[in-house]
Amino acid sequence: MRILKQTIAGIILIAVISIAINKLALANDTSSTNQPNPRNPWPALVQQAETLGLPTEFLTHIDPTFVNITFEDLRTYAAEYHPEDHRMILNMRLSFNEAGGALADLARMTHHDVALLYHELLHAYLDYLYADQQLTTEDKQVLDFANSQMACHYRFVRINPIRQLKGATELRFLSDQDSWEVMNETWAVFVGWVLWSKLELFDGKLSDSTWTPALIAQWTDRLEKAVESGELLGYYEPDDPEERKVARKRFIAPSNGLTPQDIEHLLTKVLHEPAELVEASKSVFEVYQTDREPPPACE
């Protein structure tokens, strides 16, 4: 009996020691923090992004409990954002093991999927700014600029009813909801493009990336082509149900696309890119503005 008791006691002691060792190993294993937490993926998302050299400052301004990230087998879009309940819906392929339980490891995502994620993260950031939260001085500057752009540039607009016919435009005075959406989408399209382009130019290695004159030239060339092709034009889904029967999306005409001021705010106050990249990017849009139809006057 004594031997049996000693054996049981020994087994219990070994189990306790094993559990303690495992807990200590998990505490010291920095890679475990890269595994997303299904209940609150935001801290892991920010940490992974920072490790990879992706923009994180604007993400740290958002309350980690503000956004509810879910996964669905989306058919129409690759991702959706619903500001009414602060819900970000991502395609299942962006989930860990495509199981829909947690966000996938950013390091294993394609450049396209990282860009898609940042498109949605910009939506979340703007949603947070308009939710009357505790904002930094920089956040308030972005919010003030967004309001000024929605008051005119993204309110009284030209649209391309048929996207392929860039010269065929119609004037529209947008509702509050449509103005908000077109600014949101225009800015998010650009932010996604910035992330995709940087990942392509630096072969995914952003943590030690340095902008050289040659890389700035490549960036400028890519940006010029994207602007000319209309790749960076935003859109909105009409809030009028009758118009939605005609077209689910209305794309903005070049006259009401991104402005140099938009570019400056997004690259400096949101993405915190260096001055040389900001100036090169602004120059592309300043030149493009001189060659395109001016936006309609708001008066």
KOLTOR-882183 format. One record per residue: x, y, z of N, C-alpha, C in turn; residue in one letter. Coordinates in Angstrom, 3 decimals, decimal comma. Example, Ala and Ser with C-alpha at 12.3 -4.5 7.8 and 13.67 -1.06 7.14 Angstrom:
<sites>
n.east  n.north  n.up  ca.east  ca.north  ca.up  c.east  c.north  c.up  rest
13,190  -5,690  7,800  12,300  -4,500  7,800  13,200  -3,300  7,800  A .
12,850  -2,250  7,080  13,670  -1,060  7,140  12,900  0,030  7,870  S .
</sites>
This chain:
<sites>
n.east  n.north  n.up  ca.east  ca.north  ca.up  c.east  c.north  c.up  rest
0,836  -1,197  0,000  0,000  0,000  0,000  0,874  1,251  0,000  M .
1,983  1,216  0,885  2,862  2,372  0,950  3,504  2,627  -0,420  R .
3,930  1,556  -1,104  4,554  1,707  -2,431  3,579  2,335  -3,419  I .
2,290  1,891  -3,342  1,263  2,424  -4,245  1,061  3,912  -4,003  L .
1,001  4,302  -2,704  0,813  5,716  -2,370  1,996  6,552  -2,871  K .
3,207  6,001  -2,679  4,394  6,729  -3,131  4,404  6,886  -4,650  Q .
3,961  5,832  -5,344  3,897  5,884  -6,811  2,918  6,949  -7,294  T .
1,727  6,955  -6,649  0,700  7,947  -7,018  1,213  9,351  -6,741  I .
1,841  9,531  -5,576  2,376  10,845  -5,214  3,432  11,285  -6,224  A .
4,248  10,313  -6,656  5,288  10,628  -7,635  4,693  11,063  -8,962  G .
3,644  10,367  -9,384  2,970  10,714  -10,654  2,378  12,117  -10,580  I .
1,737  12,418  -9,442  1,127  13,741  -9,265  2,196  14,820  -9,307  I .
3,332  14,554  -8,616  4,408  15,534  -8,580  4,962  15,788  -9,983  L .
5,134  14,724  -10,758  5,646  14,854  -12,131  4,670  15,663  -12,993  I .
3,366  15,403  -12,804  2,349  16,120  -13,575  2,367  17,608  -13,257  A .
2,477  17,938  -11,955  2,513  19,342  -11,540  3,722  20,045  -12,135  V .
4,887  19,367  -12,053  6,109  19,949  -12,601  5,976  20,148  -14,107  I .
5,384  19,176  -14,795  5,209  19,257  -16,247  4,335  20,431  -16,636  S .
3,229  20,612  -15,891  2,328  21,728  -16,176  3,046  23,053  -15,978  I .
3,818  23,137  -14,878  4,546  24,372  -14,593  5,554  24,680  -15,689  A .
6,251  23,642  -16,154  7,241  23,840  -17,217  6,569  24,299  -18,505  I .
5,416  23,691  -18,838  4,702  24,073  -20,059  4,233  25,520  -20,000  N .
3,733  25,937  -18,818  3,291  27,318  -18,672  4,456  28,287  -18,838  K .
5,601  27,913  -18,248  6,775  28,763  -18,364  7,248  28,848  -19,807  L .
7,201  27,728  -20,495  7,628  27,709  -21,902  6,724  28,577  -22,758  A .
5,408  28,503  -22,498  4,468  29,333  -23,255  4,691  30,802  -22,984  L .
5,004  31,116  -21,711  5,233  32,518  -21,353  6,461  33,062  -22,043  A .
7,473  32,199  -22,238  8,720  32,642  -22,843  8,746  32,484  -24,345  N .
7,756  31,813  -24,903  7,739  31,547  -26,347  7,097  32,717  -27,065  D .
7,903  33,585  -27,648  7,353  34,762  -28,322  6,550  34,391  -29,550  T .
6,824  33,228  -30,133  6,076  32,848  -31,330  4,634  32,561  -31,015  S .
4,327  32,183  -29,763  2,943  31,879  -29,413  2,065  33,100  -29,495  S .
2,675  34,291  -29,319  1,880  35,513  -29,418  1,472  35,792  -30,853  T .
2,127  35,123  -31,802  1,767  35,311  -33,195  0,550  34,485  -33,591  N .
0,156  33,559  -32,711  -1,045  32,797  -32,997  -2,257  33,622  -32,566  Q .
-3,132  34,009  -33,507  -4,234  34,905  -33,182  -5,150  34,333  -32,105  P .
-5,632  35,210  -31,246  -6,594  34,855  -30,218  -7,993  35,039  -30,780  N .
-8,790  33,981  -30,919  -10,114  34,121  -31,527  -10,996  35,122  -30,792  P .
-10,828  35,245  -29,480  -11,689  36,146  -28,719  -11,307  37,609  -28,900  R .
-10,036  37,890  -29,117  -9,569  39,251  -29,296  -8,339  39,248  -30,198  N .
-8,538  39,261  -31,510  -7,396  39,126  -32,427  -6,579  40,407  -32,586  P .
-7,074  41,540  -32,089  -6,432  42,826  -32,374  -4,989  42,905  -31,868  W .
-4,702  42,555  -30,596  -3,305  42,645  -30,135  -2,337  41,800  -30,963  P .
-2,736  40,581  -31,315  -1,871  39,724  -32,131  -1,698  40,307  -33,528  A .
-2,764  40,886  -34,066  -2,697  41,511  -35,387  -1,677  42,646  -35,377  L .
-1,756  43,516  -34,374  -0,839  44,650  -34,293  0,595  44,174  -34,111  V .
0,787  43,170  -33,273  2,147  42,680  -33,022  2,743  42,036  -34,266  Q .
1,960  41,236  -34,964  2,455  40,618  -36,192  2,796  41,682  -37,227  Q .
1,901  42,669  -37,383  2,120  43,728  -38,368  3,392  44,507  -38,056  A .
3,610  44,806  -36,780  4,812  45,537  -36,390  6,070  44,716  -36,674  E .
6,021  43,435  -36,391  7,166  42,554  -36,644  7,520  42,524  -38,132  T .
6,499  42,574  -38,976  6,710  42,504  -40,423  7,014  43,860  -41,043  L .
7,009  44,928  -40,239  7,284  46,259  -40,763  6,090  46,915  -41,414  G .
4,892  46,393  -41,167  3,667  46,976  -41,708  3,226  48,156  -40,829  L .
2,452  49,086  -41,367  1,999  50,235  -40,567  1,135  49,781  -39,387  P .
1,416  50,311  -38,216  0,652  49,908  -37,028  0,180  51,071  -36,175  T .
0,762  52,253  -36,359  0,436  53,338  -35,420  -1,051  53,644  -35,398  E .
-1,684  53,746  -36,573  -3,110  54,060  -36,575  -3,933  52,921  -35,982  F .
-3,413  51,696  -36,049  -4,117  50,560  -35,448  -4,079  50,634  -33,933  L .
-2,965  51,135  -33,390  -2,848  51,222  -31,930  -3,775  52,283  -31,356  T .
-4,282  53,167  -32,188  -5,216  54,194  -31,711  -6,621  53,630  -31,501  H .
-6,889  52,469  -32,083  -8,234  51,873  -32,027  -8,349  50,991  -30,789  I .
-9,409  51,162  -30,061  -9,681  50,302  -28,898  -9,730  48,849  -29,375  D .
-8,934  47,957  -28,763  -8,899  46,555  -29,208  -10,253  45,857  -29,196  P .
-11,196  46,361  -28,414  -12,524  45,732  -28,351  -13,522  46,378  -29,306  T .
-13,079  47,386  -30,056  -14,016  48,149  -30,892  -14,507  47,354  -32,098  F .
-13,584  46,654  -32,769  -13,919  45,951  -34,012  -14,174  44,477  -33,737  V .
-15,252  43,974  -34,308  -15,576  42,556  -34,212  -15,236  41,892  -35,541  N .
-14,162  41,085  -35,548  -13,714  40,425  -36,776  -14,335  39,038  -36,879  I .
-15,024  38,802  -37,991  -15,622  37,489  -38,240  -15,216  37,007  -39,632  T .
-15,468  35,735  -39,891  -15,106  35,132  -41,177  -16,326  34,442  -41,785  F .
-16,477  34,629  -43,086  -17,576  33,989  -43,807  -17,070  33,577  -45,190  E .
-17,796  32,670  -45,800  -17,483  32,241  -47,160  -18,152  33,233  -48,110  D .
-17,544  34,397  -48,247  -18,141  35,487  -49,017  -18,171  35,162  -50,511  L .
-19,244  35,585  -51,138  -19,411  35,319  -52,568  -19,233  36,578  -53,406  R .
-19,800  37,703  -52,935  -19,799  38,929  -53,731  -18,493  39,698  -53,600  T .
-18,042  39,905  -52,353  -16,817  40,646  -52,095  -15,839  39,773  -51,315  Y .
-14,551  40,170  -51,358  -13,545  39,428  -50,599  -13,584  39,795  -49,128  A .
-14,160  40,969  -48,825  -14,269  41,412  -47,437  -15,357  42,471  -47,361  A .
-15,877  42,674  -46,165  -16,918  43,675  -45,953  -16,678  44,347  -44,606  E .
-17,105  45,614  -44,517  -17,074  46,282  -43,220  -18,429  46,928  -42,969  Y .
-18,987  46,686  -41,775  -20,310  47,195  -41,412  -20,177  48,133  -40,218  H .
-20,162  49,453  -40,470  -19,951  50,398  -39,369  -21,075  50,410  -38,343  P .
-22,289  49,980  -38,739  -23,402  50,030  -37,791  -23,154  49,179  -36,558  E .
-22,407  48,087  -36,703  -22,063  47,283  -35,534  -20,554  47,019  -35,462  D .
-19,766  47,842  -36,173  -18,294  47,783  -36,137  -17,791  46,366  -36,449  H .
-18,371  45,782  -37,467  -18,071  44,384  -37,777  -17,294  44,284  -39,085  R .
-16,154  43,613  -39,026  -15,338  43,348  -40,201  -15,511  41,887  -40,585  M .
-15,998  41,656  -41,791  -16,201  40,291  -42,279  -15,129  40,001  -43,322  I .
-14,324  38,988  -43,069  -13,263  38,611  -43,985  -13,560  37,248  -44,604  L .
-13,026  37,060  -45,798  -13,171  35,766  -46,452  -12,485  34,682  -45,622  N .
-13,014  33,485  -45,694  -12,479  32,372  -44,907  -10,996  32,127  -45,161  M .
-10,517  32,462  -46,360  -9,106  32,187  -46,673  -8,165  33,045  -45,833  R .
-8,685  34,106  -45,230  -7,858  34,952  -44,369  -7,879  34,492  -42,919  L .
-8,514  33,364  -42,658  -8,565  32,831  -41,302  -7,498  31,756  -41,110  S .
-7,158  31,493  -39,867  -6,136  30,504  -39,516  -6,590  29,122  -39,977  F .
-5,787  28,477  -40,838  -6,114  27,176  -41,433  -7,424  27,208  -42,218  N .
-7,865  28,420  -42,594  -9,119  28,624  -43,330  -10,300  28,004  -42,600  E .
-10,202  27,988  -41,260  -11,250  27,366  -40,443  -12,262  28,372  -39,911  A .
-11,975  29,667  -40,077  -12,925  30,684  -39,643  -12,901  30,997  -38,166  G .
-11,888  30,499  -37,454  -11,860  30,735  -36,017  -11,001  31,902  -35,591  G .
-9,968  32,230  -36,359  -9,040  33,293  -35,987  -8,346  33,810  -37,239  A .
-7,767  34,991  -37,121  -7,063  35,584  -38,245  -5,805  34,781  -38,567  L .
-5,541  34,605  -39,855  -4,355  33,869  -40,280  -3,093  34,650  -39,954  A .
-1,979  33,956  -39,955  -0,680  34,572  -39,732  -0,384  35,516  -40,899  D .
-0,128  36,781  -40,597  0,127  37,767  -41,651  1,327  37,400  -42,506  L .
2,335  36,764  -41,903  3,550  36,419  -42,629  3,281  35,406  -43,739  A .
2,186  34,671  -43,644  1,865  33,658  -44,648  0,831  34,135  -45,654  R .
0,341  35,351  -45,485  -0,635  35,889  -46,428  0,069  36,343  -47,698  M .
-0,649  36,316  -48,807  -0,127  36,884  -50,050  -0,113  38,407  -49,925  T .
0,640  39,065  -50,771  0,668  40,524  -50,772  -0,730  41,088  -51,043  H .
-1,444  40,423  -51,921  -2,812  40,858  -52,234  -3,700  40,787  -51,007  H .
-3,585  39,719  -50,223  -4,447  39,564  -49,056  -4,075  40,535  -47,936  D .
-2,793  40,843  -47,778  -2,392  41,861  -46,804  -2,982  43,216  -47,212  V .
-2,924  43,519  -48,503  -3,502  44,773  -48,997  -5,008  44,807  -48,750  A .
-5,668  43,683  -48,991  -7,103  43,583  -48,745  -7,414  43,815  -47,270  L .
-6,623  43,234  -46,398  -6,821  43,408  -44,965  -6,663  44,876  -44,574  L .
-5,651  45,533  -45,110  -5,435  46,940  -44,761  -6,512  47,848  -45,339  Y .
-7,082  47,466  -46,454  -8,255  48,177  -46,983  -9,353  48,199  -45,916  H .
-9,608  47,046  -45,323  -10,650  46,953  -44,294  -10,231  47,639  -42,998  E .
-8,950  47,587  -42,678  -8,470  48,238  -41,457  -8,620  49,750  -41,547  L .
-8,490  50,299  -42,750  -8,719  51,737  -42,911  -10,184  52,066  -42,662  L .
-11,087  51,193  -43,125  -12,514  51,368  -42,809  -12,730  51,387  -41,302  H .
-12,082  50,452  -40,606  -12,234  50,368  -39,153  -11,724  51,633  -38,473  A .
-10,612  52,153  -38,968  -10,040  53,365  -38,380  -10,980  54,560  -38,554  Y .
-11,499  54,745  -39,754  -12,427  55,853  -39,990  -13,704  55,677  -39,171  L .
-14,177  54,454  -39,070  -15,344  54,169  -38,238  -15,072  54,576  -36,793  D .
-13,888  54,253  -36,317  -13,509  54,589  -34,942  -13,466  56,101  -34,738  Y .
-12,936  56,824  -35,727  -12,865  58,285  -35,612  -14,253  58,897  -35,482  L .
-15,219  58,336  -36,197  -16,568  58,896  -36,202  -17,450  58,352  -35,081  Y .
-16,897  57,490  -34,255  -17,677  56,895  -33,167  -17,543  57,676  -31,863  A .
-16,983  58,906  -31,977  -16,870  59,788  -30,809  -16,049  59,134  -29,703  D .
-14,894  58,611  -30,083  -14,007  57,960  -29,127  -12,966  58,958  -28,613  Q .
-12,083  58,472  -27,736  -10,962  59,281  -27,272  -9,922  59,344  -28,399  Q .
-9,769  60,517  -28,999  -8,920  60,644  -30,173  -7,650  61,427  -29,860  L .
-6,575  61,060  -30,543  -5,327  61,801  -30,434  -5,429  63,067  -31,286  T .
-4,468  63,940  -31,145  -4,440  65,159  -31,962  -4,376  64,807  -33,439  T .
-3,570  63,805  -33,781  -3,453  63,376  -35,172  -4,773  62,801  -35,685  E .
-5,452  62,015  -34,862  -6,752  61,468  -35,236  -7,742  62,593  -35,540  D .
-7,740  63,619  -34,698  -8,665  64,744  -34,892  -8,360  65,486  -36,186  K .
-7,082  65,567  -36,539  -6,715  66,211  -37,797  -7,235  65,417  -38,993  Q .
-7,122  64,099  -38,919  -7,661  63,253  -39,987  -9,184  63,388  -40,057  V .
-9,828  63,402  -38,907  -11,284  63,531  -38,859  -11,738  64,865  -39,432  L .
-11,074  65,937  -39,053  -11,436  67,270  -39,569  -11,267  67,331  -41,085  D .
-10,178  66,741  -41,572  -9,955  66,751  -43,014  -11,006  65,905  -43,728  F .
-11,351  64,761  -43,157  -12,381  63,912  -43,759  -13,706  64,662  -43,858  A .
-14,070  65,383  -42,818  -15,320  66,148  -42,834  -15,285  67,232  -43,902  N .
-14,147  67,886  -44,057  -14,048  68,940  -45,076  -14,150  68,360  -46,479  S .
-13,584  67,167  -46,699  -13,668  66,527  -48,009  -15,089  66,050  -48,313  Q .
-15,787  65,572  -47,290  -17,168  65,126  -47,498  -18,126  66,291  -47,700  M .
-17,741  67,462  -47,249  -18,614  68,629  -47,402  -18,698  69,097  -48,846  A .
-17,674  68,757  -49,649  -17,671  69,243  -51,024  -17,145  68,203  -52,006  C .
-15,854  67,865  -51,896  -15,223  67,046  -52,928  -15,893  65,692  -53,102  H .
-16,354  65,083  -52,036  -17,028  63,788  -52,127  -18,541  63,918  -51,930  Y .
-19,053  65,122  -52,132  -20,500  65,358  -52,003  -21,122  65,674  -53,358  R .
-20,636  66,733  -54,004  -21,127  67,105  -55,330  -20,122  66,555  -56,328  F .
-20,478  65,452  -56,972  -19,480  64,684  -57,721  -19,942  64,357  -59,132  V .
-18,966  63,966  -59,927  -19,262  63,329  -61,206  -19,050  61,830  -61,046  R .
-19,908  61,045  -61,642  -19,735  59,599  -61,628  -19,598  59,097  -63,058  I .
-19,058  57,898  -63,194  -18,997  57,209  -64,486  -20,094  56,157  -64,520  N .
-21,255  56,452  -65,111  -22,319  55,435  -65,162  -21,848  54,142  -65,816  P .
-21,026  54,289  -66,850  -20,410  53,127  -67,507  -18,906  53,277  -67,317  I .
-18,334  52,452  -66,477  -16,956  52,670  -66,054  -15,978  52,667  -67,222  R .
-16,264  51,883  -68,233  -15,345  51,784  -69,361  -15,308  53,074  -70,188  Q .
-16,361  53,890  -70,095  -16,426  55,156  -70,835  -16,073  56,293  -69,882  L .
-14,768  56,558  -69,742  -14,318  57,534  -68,756  -14,808  58,948  -69,047  K .
-15,060  59,232  -70,328  -15,511  60,584  -70,680  -16,985  60,811  -70,464  G .
-17,751  59,753  -70,272  -19,202  59,883  -70,077  -19,490  60,001  -68,583  A .
-19,867  61,192  -68,131  -20,080  61,412  -66,702  -21,465  61,995  -66,430  T .
-21,891  61,840  -65,199  -23,142  62,434  -64,723  -22,884  63,132  -63,398  E .
-23,547  64,273  -63,190  -23,426  64,984  -61,930  -24,358  64,389  -60,889  L .
-23,876  64,264  -59,680  -24,692  63,770  -58,571  -24,398  64,578  -57,307  R .
-25,444  64,862  -56,547  -25,277  65,416  -55,211  -25,589  64,295  -54,244  F .
-24,571  63,799  -53,573  -24,709  62,581  -52,796  -25,315  62,831  -51,419  L .
-25,998  61,824  -50,930  -26,520  61,854  -49,564  -25,362  61,748  -48,576  S .
-25,652  61,977  -47,301  -24,620  61,833  -46,270  -24,006  60,436  -46,315  D .
-24,868  59,431  -46,446  -24,390  58,052  -46,437  -23,514  57,758  -47,649  Q .
-23,943  58,205  -48,827  -23,169  57,933  -50,036  -21,856  58,717  -50,056  D .
-21,888  59,957  -49,560  -20,672  60,756  -49,491  -19,656  60,106  -48,555  S .
-20,153  59,633  -47,409  -19,295  58,937  -46,449  -18,689  57,684  -47,081  W .
-19,511  56,946  -47,823  -19,026  55,684  -48,383  -18,007  55,910  -49,489  E .
-18,245  56,907  -50,338  -17,309  57,098  -51,449  -15,957  57,581  -50,937  V .
-15,953  58,421  -49,898  -14,670  58,818  -49,327  -13,980  57,617  -48,676  M .
-14,747  56,839  -47,927  -14,228  55,644  -47,280  -13,574  54,710  -48,290  N .
-14,290  54,420  -49,356  -13,781  53,470  -50,344  -12,597  54,032  -51,122  E .
-12,658  55,321  -51,445  -11,541  55,929  -52,178  -10,270  55,869  -51,359  T .
-10,369  56,235  -50,093  -9,190  56,205  -49,225  -8,710  54,772  -48,983  W .
-9,650  53,862  -48,778  -9,270  52,477  -48,495  -8,623  51,819  -49,712  A .
-9,121  52,128  -50,904  -8,512  51,595  -52,128  -7,056  52,033  -52,212  V .
-6,804  53,298  -51,894  -5,425  53,798  -51,962  -4,543  53,149  -50,899  F .
-5,031  53,023  -49,682  -4,248  52,411  -48,608  -3,900  50,966  -48,966  V .
-4,872  50,221  -49,482  -4,598  48,855  -49,916  -3,554  48,816  -51,017  G .
-3,656  49,757  -51,961  -2,683  49,807  -53,066  -1,290  50,114  -52,538  W .
-1,192  51,010  -51,581  0,111  51,352  -51,000  0,769  50,127  -50,387  V .
-0,009  49,361  -49,610  0,572  48,170  -48,965  0,994  47,136  -49,995  L .
0,150  46,897  -50,983  0,493  45,910  -52,021  1,744  46,344  -52,775  W .
1,834  47,613  -53,129  2,971  48,107  -53,906  4,265  48,025  -53,105  S .
4,209  48,402  -51,826  5,417  48,319  -50,998  5,887  46,874  -50,849  K .
4,957  45,973  -50,604  5,323  44,562  -50,460  5,944  44,022  -51,748  L .
5,412  44,465  -52,893  5,968  44,026  -54,165  7,366  44,592  -54,381  E .
7,538  45,882  -54,114  8,825  46,526  -54,362  9,927  46,008  -53,438  L .
9,562  45,705  -52,190  10,559  45,249  -51,217  10,533  43,729  -51,030  F .
9,829  43,044  -51,934  9,771  41,577  -51,892  9,283  41,085  -50,527  D .
8,341  41,798  -49,947  7,725  41,382  -48,691  8,527  41,704  -47,447  G .
9,731  42,247  -47,608  10,609  42,496  -46,457  10,567  43,980  -46,098  K .
9,570  44,373  -45,316  9,386  45,784  -44,988  10,065  46,189  -43,687  L .
10,442  45,222  -42,860  10,987  45,557  -41,547  12,306  46,319  -41,637  S .
13,071  46,096  -42,704  14,339  46,810  -42,865  14,391  47,536  -44,205  D .
13,226  47,970  -44,689  13,150  48,611  -46,004  13,632  50,060  -45,936  S .
14,337  50,479  -46,980  14,816  51,855  -47,105  14,519  52,348  -48,514  T .
13,911  53,525  -48,599  13,578  54,077  -49,905  14,824  54,690  -50,539  W .
15,180  54,178  -51,696  16,287  54,719  -52,477  15,707  55,484  -53,668  T .
16,501  56,341  -54,316  15,999  57,034  -55,510  15,455  56,079  -56,575  P .
16,113  54,931  -56,743  15,645  53,964  -57,741  14,277  53,400  -57,367  A .
14,084  53,108  -56,080  12,793  52,577  -55,637  11,699  53,639  -55,706  L .
12,050  54,888  -55,402  11,084  55,986  -55,531  10,637  56,113  -56,983  I .
11,580  55,959  -57,896  11,253  56,039  -59,335  10,305  54,908  -59,727  A .
10,562  53,692  -59,231  9,678  52,569  -59,524  8,282  52,804  -58,934  Q .
8,258  53,323  -57,707  6,993  53,630  -57,050  6,198  54,644  -57,879  W .
6,866  55,716  -58,309  6,205  56,768  -59,085  5,639  56,209  -60,380  T .
6,397  55,358  -61,026  5,937  54,742  -62,273  4,686  53,896  -62,038  D .
4,695  53,101  -60,971  3,528  52,286  -60,632  2,313  53,167  -60,327  R .
2,558  54,237  -59,573  1,454  55,112  -59,180  0,855  55,827  -60,389  L .
1,699  56,289  -61,288  1,204  56,947  -62,497  0,307  56,010  -63,303  E .
0,738  54,763  -63,440  -0,052  53,786  -64,201  -1,374  53,486  -63,500  K .
-1,347  53,391  -62,169  -2,569  53,105  -61,418  -3,565  54,248  -61,540  A .
-3,059  55,480  -61,502  -3,936  56,644  -61,629  -4,531  56,709  -63,035  V .
-3,712  56,530  -64,037  -4,186  56,605  -65,426  -5,215  55,531  -65,738  E .
-5,038  54,352  -65,172  -5,950  53,241  -65,470  -7,275  53,341  -64,715  S .
-7,348  54,238  -63,739  -8,566  54,338  -62,932  -8,618  53,342  -61,792  G .
-7,500  52,673  -61,539  -7,447  51,643  -60,504  -7,729  52,200  -59,108  E .
-7,449  53,469  -58,900  -7,574  54,058  -57,572  -8,858  54,866  -57,375  L .
-9,775  54,769  -58,323  -11,041  55,488  -58,189  -11,970  54,768  -57,213  L .
-12,616  55,550  -56,372  -13,521  54,971  -55,383  -14,919  54,757  -55,930  G .
-15,783  54,265  -55,095  -17,145  53,954  -55,504  -18,066  53,998  -54,289  Y .
-19,346  53,913  -54,541  -20,326  53,785  -53,461  -21,476  52,926  -53,945  Y .
-22,170  52,340  -53,006  -23,391  51,605  -53,321  -24,566  52,528  -53,016  E .
-25,329  52,927  -54,013  -26,389  53,918  -53,792  -27,333  53,513  -52,660  P .
-27,673  54,486  -51,798  -28,620  54,174  -50,735  -30,062  54,184  -51,243  D .
-30,252  54,665  -52,483  -31,575  54,640  -53,118  -31,822  53,227  -53,669  D .
-32,826  52,517  -53,150  -33,068  51,140  -53,615  -33,394  51,051  -55,097  P .
-34,032  52,084  -55,654  -34,357  52,069  -57,076  -33,088  52,161  -57,926  E .
-32,145  52,985  -57,473  -30,907  53,104  -58,228  -30,079  51,833  -58,120  E .
-30,164  51,157  -56,970  -29,414  49,912  -56,800  -29,896  48,835  -57,758  R .
-31,156  48,949  -58,203  -31,654  47,987  -59,186  -30,943  48,159  -60,530  K .
-30,499  49,394  -60,794  -29,814  49,699  -62,051  -28,334  49,352  -61,964  V .
-27,706  49,751  -60,839  -26,271  49,500  -60,658  -25,976  49,334  -59,179  A .
-25,297  48,250  -58,838  -24,968  48,026  -57,433  -23,876  48,975  -56,971  R .
-22,954  49,301  -57,878  -21,881  50,231  -57,558  -21,911  51,409  -58,522  K .
-21,581  52,585  -57,973  -21,378  53,764  -58,797  -19,941  54,227  -58,605  R .
-19,164  54,221  -59,683  -17,772  54,619  -59,590  -17,626  56,116  -59,839  F .
-16,767  56,731  -59,046  -16,511  58,151  -59,159  -15,690  58,433  -60,409  I .
-15,992  59,544  -61,078  -15,211  59,962  -62,233  -13,863  60,517  -61,761  A .
-12,870  60,580  -62,647  -11,546  61,082  -62,248  -11,570  62,462  -61,608  P .
-12,533  63,306  -61,983  -12,584  64,665  -61,414  -12,760  64,648  -59,902  S .
-13,369  63,597  -59,366  -13,601  63,511  -57,924  -12,848  62,357  -57,284  N .
-11,718  62,033  -57,890  -10,859  61,019  -57,300  -9,980  61,608  -56,210  G .
-8,944  60,887  -55,864  -8,020  61,334  -54,826  -7,373  62,671  -55,189  L .
-7,199  63,513  -54,186  -6,529  64,789  -54,367  -5,124  64,710  -53,755  T .
-4,250  65,636  -54,117  -2,930  65,656  -53,457  -3,047  65,799  -51,940  P .
-4,085  66,509  -51,483  -4,292  66,659  -50,038  -4,691  65,333  -49,397  Q .
-5,526  64,562  -50,091  -5,865  63,217  -49,612  -4,591  62,387  -49,445  D .
-3,767  62,422  -50,486  -2,532  61,633  -50,483  -1,640  62,030  -49,312  I .
-1,504  63,328  -49,103  -0,642  63,805  -48,022  -1,141  63,336  -46,661  E .
-2,448  63,445  -46,415  -2,993  63,033  -45,120  -2,859  61,528  -44,907  H .
-3,146  60,754  -45,921  -3,094  59,299  -45,767  -1,664  58,792  -45,585  L .
-0,734  59,357  -46,342  0,645  58,882  -46,265  1,372  59,384  -45,023  L .
1,017  60,582  -44,542  1,736  61,125  -43,389  1,051  60,793  -42,070  T .
-0,243  61,046  -41,963  -0,923  60,936  -40,667  -1,494  59,552  -40,391  K .
-1,655  58,734  -41,415  -2,177  57,375  -41,218  -1,062  56,342  -41,374  V .
-0,346  56,399  -42,485  0,657  55,373  -42,774  2,073  55,772  -42,362  L .
2,292  57,045  -42,088  3,589  57,541  -41,599  4,743  57,159  -42,533  H .
4,551  57,480  -43,804  5,594  57,242  -44,790  6,574  58,420  -44,800  E .
7,807  58,198  -45,276  8,807  59,271  -45,289  8,446  60,393  -46,258  P .
9,032  61,564  -46,001  8,694  62,772  -46,763  8,954  62,609  -48,256  A .
10,050  61,913  -48,626  10,372  61,781  -50,041  9,302  60,986  -50,797  E .
8,718  59,999  -50,134  7,657  59,222  -50,778  6,370  60,052  -50,870  L .
6,085  60,823  -49,846  4,894  61,676  -49,838  4,966  62,693  -50,968  V .
6,112  63,353  -51,098  6,252  64,380  -52,127  6,179  63,783  -53,531  E .
6,803  62,631  -53,725  6,756  61,981  -55,039  5,319  61,603  -55,400  A .
4,568  61,134  -54,413  3,186  60,716  -54,645  2,281  61,910  -54,912  S .
2,460  62,967  -54,140  1,668  64,179  -54,356  1,918  64,743  -55,751  K .
3,156  64,690  -56,197  3,495  65,233  -57,517  2,744  64,513  -58,630  S .
2,580  63,205  -58,491  1,841  62,438  -59,488  0,417  62,965  -59,610  V .
-0,228  63,195  -58,477  -1,620  63,655  -58,500  -1,736  65,127  -58,900  F .
-0,729  65,930  -58,571  -0,749  67,327  -58,997  -0,655  67,438  -60,513  E .
0,202  66,629  -61,114  0,322  66,618  -62,577  -0,961  66,094  -63,200  V .
-1,515  65,038  -62,616  -2,724  64,435  -63,161  -3,897  65,407  -63,087  Y .
-3,967  66,210  -62,017  -5,061  67,165  -61,870  -5,087  68,184  -62,996  Q .
-3,908  68,571  -63,496  -3,854  69,582  -64,551  -4,392  69,070  -65,871  T .
-4,423  67,744  -66,036  -4,834  67,155  -67,308  -6,256  66,624  -67,293  D .
-6,967  66,739  -66,181  -8,296  66,155  -66,119  -9,352  67,222  -65,867  R .
-10,580  66,850  -66,077  -11,698  67,748  -65,847  -11,756  68,137  -64,371  E .
-11,905  69,444  -64,066  -11,945  69,846  -62,656  -13,231  69,363  -61,994  P .
-13,207  69,179  -60,680  -14,429  68,755  -59,988  -15,483  69,851  -60,054  P .
-16,749  69,502  -59,980  -17,806  70,528  -60,001  -17,712  71,416  -58,777  P .
-18,041  72,683  -58,952  -18,010  73,635  -57,833  -19,161  73,339  -56,887  A .
-18,902  73,494  -55,611  -19,922  73,173  -54,611  -20,917  74,310  -54,378  C .
-20,557  75,533  -54,798  -21,463  76,665  -54,548  -22,734  76,546  -55,380  E .
</sites>
